[in-house]
Amino acid sequence: MNSVNIRKVDLAKLSMANAPDIKGTPSGPKSKELLDYQASHESSAVTYAKGMHIAIRRAKGATIEDVDVNVYIDCFGGGPG
């Protein structure tokens, strides 16, 4: 296997293979429930963006899965420079 093929295989392991996979309209019912709970229990002094209306279950590489099992491609990470 040459170096180009190795790079393609390595990159494939960095993200969830099925991205994007949106099963319903974001925010799904589980995300809404968790975000409502969070909003009612936290102060206004937060250090993260509140504009993302999904509850993240896990992330891998450039992909994010929410608690409603929707898989997104993460476009917030930026790039070089």
N, C-alpha and C positions, 0 to 999 in steps of 0.2 A: 504494500500500500504506500503510495507516495504522500508527501507532506500535504498536498492540497486535499486529498481524501480524508486524511486524519483530521485536518481542521474542520471539515464539514461534519464529521462524526462528533467531534468534541463540541462544536457549536450546537448540534442537535440535542445534546444532553443538558444544555444550560437552561432550557425552558420546557414548559409542559407541551407535549407533542400535539395536543388537540386544540391549541389556541389559534384563533378565537373560537369560543363555543358558548354562545349566548342562548340560554334555554328559555328566557322570559324577559320581560321588560325590567331593566334595572330601575329602581331598587326593588328587589324581590321581597316577599313577605318576611323572611328571616332577617334580611338586612334592615328593613324598616323597623322591625321590633327591636333589634339591638341598638340601632341609631337613636330611636326614641328613648330607650332606657338610658343610653349614654348622655343624651342631651338633658335629661331630667336629673342626672346625678353628678355631673361635673360642673366645675366653675367655668367662667368665661375666659380664664387664663389658660389657654391651650397653646401648645407649641407645634401643632400639626395643622395641615389644611383641613378645613371642614366642608369644602366644596365637593368632595368626592362622596357621593351618596350610596356607597356600598360598604358593607362590613366585610373586611378582608379576612379570609380564613387562612390562606397561605400564599406564599409567593415563591417563584423559582425563576431566576434569571430575568428575562424580560416579560414574564407572565404573572398574572395575579388571578387567584380564584377567590370568589366571595362565598359567603355562607349559604347562598342559594345555588351553589355549584356552577355558576357562570364563570368562564375563563376568559380573561381579557389580555390583550397585549399592552404592556406598560409603556406608555409614551411620556411619562413624567421624568424619566431618569436623565434626560439630557444627552449630551454627546461630548466628544473631545473638544478641548479648547475652552 
